[in-house]
Amino acid sequence: MDKNELLNKIRENVVTGMDDKIRDACRQGLDAGIPAEDILDKALLKGMNEVGDLFSKGEYFIPELLVAERAMKAGIAVLEPELVKKPSKSLGKIVIGTVAGDLHDIGKNLAAIMISAAGFEVVDLGTDVTAEKFMQAARQNNARAVGLSALLTTTMINMGPIIKSLRGAGFKGLIIIGGAPITQGYADSIGADFYASDAVDGARKLKKAITRQ
């Protein structure tokens, strides 16, 4: 089986929720020399995006979504030891969390893995994080950036007040936001420095911006 066939197999295992098969396929991919980042970006994330499209079309429902998420997490568990290998010199600390009112963590967890792999120390505040907790963590850790995640349109509205609070408290680092409902236009409208379309994109943008400082 060549690289593209294997990546497609992993993608299909996400869509069909085959967490048992996805572990073996991810190990097979690593053994074949496929970079963990490629398996994540071109198979796991691609499969989850397809699941999201099926959900939007009404072809998938919450049970299918949860099964696919479980399969994706099983694949990530195999890849994580490779993904978190990072340079010996840290580029600084990044505080991340899912904003207040939102308990979803898969996107935030992926971001933590990829940001760590890019060479940063990640301070993960978890889910349902208030502006006060973001400010406190950023101050205590002398954070170079803060990352805000939201999966719901009903919770993404909390990002603006959090950013306003951070800036009002004197935080001068970068602020990056991401999540399913987020767009570049929304990021611009609430004063975020960057919008991340996915975990890989966010890690790349942060590294590029911080290494230029």
Backbone hydrogen bonds, N-H to C=O, Kabsch-Sander energy under -0.5 kcal/mol:
donor,donor_aa,acceptor,acceptor_aa,energy
6,L,2,D,-2.3
7,L,3,K,-2.5
8,N,4,N,-2.1
9,K,5,E,-1.9
10,I,6,L,-2.2
11,R,7,L,-2.3
12,E,8,N,-2.5
13,N,9,K,-1.9
14,V,10,I,-1.6
15,V,11,R,-2.1
16,T,12,E,-2.4
17,G,14,V,-0.8
18,M,13,N,-2.4
19,D,17,G,-1.5
22,I,18,M,-2.2
23,R,19,D,-1.2
24,D,20,D,-1.0
25,A,21,K,-2.3
26,C,22,I,-2.4
27,R,23,R,-2.3
28,Q,24,D,-2.5
29,G,25,A,-2.1
30,L,26,C,-2.3
31,D,27,R,-2.7
32,A,28,Q,-1.6
33,G,30,L,-1.6
34,I,29,G,-2.4
38,D,35,P,-0.6
39,I,35,P,-1.9
40,L,36,A,-2.4
41,D,37,E,-2.8
42,K,38,D,-3.0
43,A,39,I,-0.9
44,L,39,I,-2.4
45,L,40,L,-3.2
47,G,43,A,-2.4
48,M,44,L,-2.2
49,N,45,L,-2.4
50,E,46,K,-1.8
51,V,47,G,-2.0
52,G,48,M,-2.3
53,D,49,N,-2.0
54,L,50,E,-2.3
55,F,51,V,-2.3
56,S,52,G,-2.3
57,K,53,D,-1.9
58,G,55,F,-1.1
59,E,54,L,-2.4
60,Y,54,L,-1.5
65,L,61,F,-2.2
66,L,62,I,-2.5
67,V,63,P,-2.1
68,A,64,E,-2.3
69,E,65,L,-2.2
70,R,66,L,-2.2
71,A,67,V,-2.0
72,M,68,A,-2.5
73,K,69,E,-2.4
74,A,70,R,-1.8
75,G,71,A,-1.8
76,I,72,M,-2.5
77,A,73,K,-2.1
78,V,74,A,-1.0
79,L,75,G,-1.8
80,E,76,I,-2.5
82,E,79,L,-1.4
83,L,79,L,-2.2
84,V,80,E,-2.4
85,K,82,E,-0.9
90,S,88,S,-0.6
91,L,119,G,-2.7
94,I,121,E,-2.8
95,V,145,A,-2.3
96,I,123,V,-2.4
97,G,147,G,-1.5
98,T,126,G,-2.7
99,V,149,S,-2.5
100,A,129,V,-1.5
102,D,99,V,-2.0
109,N,105,D,-3.1
110,L,106,I,-2.1
111,A,107,G,-2.2
112,A,108,K,-2.2
113,I,109,N,-2.0
114,M,110,L,-2.5
115,I,111,A,-2.8
116,S,112,A,-2.1
117,A,113,I,-2.3
118,A,114,M,-1.3
119,G,116,S,-1.6
120,F,115,I,-1.6
121,E,92,G,-2.8
122,V,120,F,-0.6
123,V,94,I,-3.0
124,D,122,V,-0.7
125,L,96,I,-3.0
125,L,123,V,-0.7
128,D,99,V,-0.7
128,D,102,D,-2.0
129,V,98,T,-2.7
134,F,130,T,-2.0
135,M,131,A,-2.6
136,Q,132,E,-2.6
137,A,133,K,-2.4
138,A,134,F,-2.5
139,R,135,M,-2.2
140,Q,136,Q,-2.7
141,N,137,A,-2.0
142,N,139,R,-0.8
143,A,138,A,-2.0
144,R,93,K,-2.8
145,A,93,K,-0.9
146,V,174,L,-2.5
147,G,95,V,-3.2
148,L,176,I,-2.6
149,S,97,G,-2.0
150,A,178,G,-1.6
155,T,152,L,-0.9
156,M,152,L,-1.9
157,I,153,T,-0.6
158,N,155,T,-2.0
159,M,156,M,-1.7
162,I,158,N,-1.5
163,I,159,M,-2.6
164,K,160,G,-2.5
165,S,161,P,-2.3
166,L,162,I,-2.5
167,R,163,I,-2.6
168,G,164,K,-2.4
169,A,165,S,-1.7
170,G,167,R,-1.4
171,F,166,L,-2.6
174,L,144,R,-2.2
176,I,146,V,-2.5
177,I,194,F,-2.1
178,G,148,L,-1.9
179,G,196,A,-0.6
182,I,179,G,-1.5
187,A,183,T,-2.2
188,D,184,Q,-2.5
189,S,185,G,-1.9
190,I,186,Y,-1.3
191,G,188,D,-0.8
192,A,187,A,-2.3
193,D,175,I,-2.0
194,F,175,I,-1.7
196,A,177,I,-2.5
197,S,195,Y,-0.5
202,G,198,D,-2.3
203,A,199,A,-2.2
204,R,200,V,-2.2
205,K,201,D,-2.4
206,L,202,G,-2.3
207,K,203,A,-2.3
208,K,204,R,-2.4
209,A,205,K,-2.4
210,I,206,L,-2.7
211,T,207,K,-2.3
212,R,208,K,-0.7
213,Q,210,I,-0.9
